[in-house]
Amino acid sequence: MKILVTGGAGFIGSHTVKKLIKLGHHVVIVDNFNDYYDPRLKEDRIKILLKGLKFKLYRLDIADYKKLEKVFKKERFDKIIHLAAQAGVRYSLTHPFVYERSNILGTLNLLELCRHYKVRDFIFASTSSVYGNSRQYPCREDSRTDQPISLYSATKKADEVLAYAYHHLYGLRCVALRFFNVYGIWDRPDLALPKFIRNILADKPVEIYGRGQMSRDFTHINDIVEGIVAVVRKSFKYEIFNLGRSHPEKLMDFIKMIEKYLGKKAKKKMMPMQAGDVRATWADVSKARRLLGYRPKVKIRDGIREYVEWYREYYKNKTGRG
Ligand SMILES: NC(=O)c1ccc[n+]([C@@H]2O[C@H](COP(=O)([O-])OP(=O)(O)OC[C@H]3O[C@@H](n4cnc5c(N)ncnc54)[C@H](O)[C@@H]3O)[C@@H](O)[C@H]2O)c1
């Protein structure tokens, strides 16, 4: 199949592209390499992680309808995997319009182009944070999601309902994937794991929000990619799936594991909850198991061990980065 992966130079996108190419698909990437974090990491994913693989790359902004339309006209896609977005809960408190542009206008542009260029399947990234401070754990796809507690999650919820309208009106087959705390090699430097490691190695205090009471359903990138690929193999009318590990870790235990594999203790600084952060994430993945055969496999210990090795190697000559 010919598949467009938006955000293909990103963390989840680049791993997804690699897997799709290995499965024999023709992949086209659209990414604007923006500088929310160091764009050299995005370039390196293309150069190193995707080395030797064949794909097409368009460097453009999905909020630019005209440029994006040229790609749709030329390429004729079978499926879209839409992962480009402005991610990050905290940044959305200070940069709301970046989220409006990439997450709402960008998604709307893609939906319109799917409609006009007769693309049948639209698979896209949502997030566990649409559940807000849920009253029910583990969170199921039909748990309440109309009380987001950050602008980021509000824009992702907006994407889910925009896609539903396009499904209803034009028969576009849509799947929303609610990812839960993805971690793994080549990840974003603003995520918990690289942030903690960076501070521990630099002898700086690790800031622990929620005074250590938070827990997160950390899910390895390989399991997430398996979930995405399982969706690509099928076709649904309109579905939402949680992709998590369904095994939340207390933040303090997570840090203990990092300390173990780094061989160094963290200086901890307890902080109150931050605006926009949820207390816990915990996926109920029974729907994904039933309909996709999704079975997360990577144990958190193995994932952290692999990550620490990669982190040391990748960042060894890159002072000030990471
Ligand atoms: N990483 C996680 O834990 C997690 C959890 C839940 C949901 N998600 C979602 O998964 C998707 C991928 O996240 P990620 O962690 O790989 O983030 P990422 O920032 O590494 O990847 C996103 C990519 O999209 C590109 N991009 C952003 N805005 C763009 C625009 N307007 N036009 C073109 N390209 C643009 C960026 O340059 C980047 O390469 C996002 O939609 C994110 O919201 C991620």
The ligand as an SDF file (V2000), in Angstrom:
LIG
                    3D

 44 48  0  0  0  0  0  0  0  0999 V2000
    5.0210   10.2970   22.7220 N   0  0  0  0  0  0  0  0  0  0  0  0
    3.9420   10.0750   23.4630 C   0  0  0  0  0  0  0  0  0  0  0  0
    4.0400    9.5850   24.5910 O   0  0  0  0  0  0  0  0  0  0  0  0
    2.5650   10.3770   22.9270 C   0  0  0  0  0  0  0  0  0  0  0  0
    1.4650   10.0950   23.7570 C   0  0  0  0  0  0  0  0  0  0  0  0
    0.1960   10.3670   23.2780 C   0  0  0  0  0  0  0  0  0  0  0  0
    0.0190   10.8790   22.0100 C   0  0  0  0  0  0  0  0  0  0  0  0
    1.0880   11.1600   21.2350 N   0  0  0  0  0  0  0  0  0  0  0  0
    0.8520   11.7090   19.8820 C   0  0  0  0  0  0  0  0  0  0  0  0
    1.5650   10.9130   18.9520 O   0  0  0  0  0  0  0  0  0  0  0  0
    2.0050   11.7180   17.8500 C   0  0  0  0  0  0  0  0  0  0  0  0
    3.5060   11.5900   17.6880 C   0  0  0  0  0  0  0  0  0  0  0  0
    4.1410   12.0590   18.8700 O   0  0  0  0  0  0  0  0  0  0  0  0
    5.7170   12.0020   19.0960 P   0  0  0  0  0  0  0  0  0  0  0  0
    5.9500   11.7390   20.5260 O   0  0  0  0  0  0  0  0  0  0  0  0
    6.3220   11.1450   18.0570 O   0  0  0  0  0  0  0  0  0  0  0  0
    6.0830   13.5440   18.8350 O   0  0  0  0  0  0  0  0  0  0  0  0
    7.1810   14.2210   17.9000 P   0  0  0  0  0  0  0  0  0  0  0  0
    7.1210   15.6830   18.2000 O   0  0  0  0  0  0  0  0  0  0  0  0
    8.4880   13.5240   18.0230 O   0  0  0  0  0  0  0  0  0  0  0  0
    6.6040   13.9460   16.4400 O   0  0  0  0  0  0  0  0  0  0  0  0
    5.7290   14.8090   15.7710 C   0  0  0  0  0  0  0  0  0  0  0  0
    6.3430   15.1680   14.4200 C   0  0  0  0  0  0  0  0  0  0  0  0
    5.3940   15.9700   13.7350 O   0  0  0  0  0  0  0  0  0  0  0  0
    6.0650   17.0610   13.1460 C   0  0  0  0  0  0  0  0  0  0  0  0
    5.1060   18.1820   13.0860 N   0  0  0  0  0  0  0  0  0  0  0  0
    4.5540   18.8610   14.1310 C   0  0  0  0  0  0  0  0  0  0  0  0
    3.7420   19.8210   13.6740 N   0  0  0  0  0  0  0  0  0  0  0  0
    3.7670   19.7490   12.3130 C   0  0  0  0  0  0  0  0  0  0  0  0
    3.1260   20.4730   11.2830 C   0  0  0  0  0  0  0  0  0  0  0  0
    2.3210   21.4970   11.5560 N   0  0  0  0  0  0  0  0  0  0  0  0
    3.3770   20.1240    9.9910 N   0  0  0  0  0  0  0  0  0  0  0  0
    4.2000   19.0830    9.6920 C   0  0  0  0  0  0  0  0  0  0  0  0
    4.8410   18.3630   10.6410 N   0  0  0  0  0  0  0  0  0  0  0  0
    4.6270   18.6900   11.9330 C   0  0  0  0  0  0  0  0  0  0  0  0
    7.2410   17.3710   14.0490 C   0  0  0  0  0  0  0  0  0  0  0  0
    8.2990   18.0020   13.3480 O   0  0  0  0  0  0  0  0  0  0  0  0
    7.6230   15.9800   14.5410 C   0  0  0  0  0  0  0  0  0  0  0  0
    8.6520   15.4170   13.7550 O   0  0  0  0  0  0  0  0  0  0  0  0
    1.5210   13.1280   18.1600 C   0  0  0  0  0  0  0  0  0  0  0  0
    0.2840   13.3100   17.5090 O   0  0  0  0  0  0  0  0  0  0  0  0
    1.3360   13.1220   19.6610 C   0  0  0  0  0  0  0  0  0  0  0  0
    0.3990   14.0800   20.0630 O   0  0  0  0  0  0  0  0  0  0  0  0
    2.3730   10.9280   21.6670 C   0  0  0  0  0  0  0  0  0  0  0  0
  1  2  1  0
  2  3  2  0
  2  4  1  0
  4  5  1  0
  4 44  2  0
  5  6  2  0
  6  7  1  0
  7  8  2  0
  8  9  1  0
  8 44  1  0
  9 10  1  0
  9 42  1  0
 10 11  1  0
 11 12  1  0
 11 40  1  0
 12 13  1  0
 13 14  1  0
 14 15  2  0
 14 16  1  0
 14 17  1  0
 17 18  1  0
 18 19  2  0
 18 20  1  0
 18 21  1  0
 21 22  1  0
 22 23  1  0
 23 24  1  0
 23 38  1  0
 24 25  1  0
 25 26  1  0
 25 36  1  0
 26 27  1  0
 26 35  1  0
 27 28  2  0
 28 29  1  0
 29 30  1  0
 29 35  2  0
 30 31  1  0
 30 32  2  0
 32 33  1  0
 33 34  2  0
 34 35  1  0
 36 37  1  0
 36 38  1  0
 38 39  1  0
 40 41  1  0
 40 42  1  0
 42 43  1  0
M  CHG  2   8   1  16  -1
M  END
$$$$
